[in-house]
Amino acid sequence: MGDRGGHMRRALASFPLPKVAERIIARYYVEGGISPTTPFAPTHRPEIQPSADALDLLVAGNFVEIFLARQGHNNPIGINYLEKFKFPTSPPSSGPCSRAWLTFSWARASRASSRRS
């Protein structure tokens, strides 16, 4: 198991915050993949106030999905959130490529300013 073909890494290479992409790859990418019996690295559990790392992973993951879905055509794309609305889906639901990015940036800036106070 792994990133066969390097598609996720290619998408992360286009992510607007390269340091975030580098941290995600360093944390989760395993050269050559993992065996079927090896557990996946744990991710963050959903929280009302997610950590900056959890938001990084959430927004980058949605960016990768949109980036890959747009490959090879000029048609519109969308994300189907036909489920009960849950807080882990709220940041990306505000517009994965543009508005979510602003939401993400605002959340990080808000966290940084609240830590300073």
LINHUTA-V34562 format. One record per run of one state. SS is the DSSP state (alpha for helix, beta for strand, coil for the rest). FROM is the first residue (numbers start at 1). TO is the last residue. Records with the same first field share a line. If there is no record, write none. Layout:
SS: FROM-TO, FROM-TO
This chain:
coil: 1-3, 14-17, 29-51, 70-86, 94-98, 117-117
alpha: 4-13, 18-28, 52-69, 87-93, 99-116
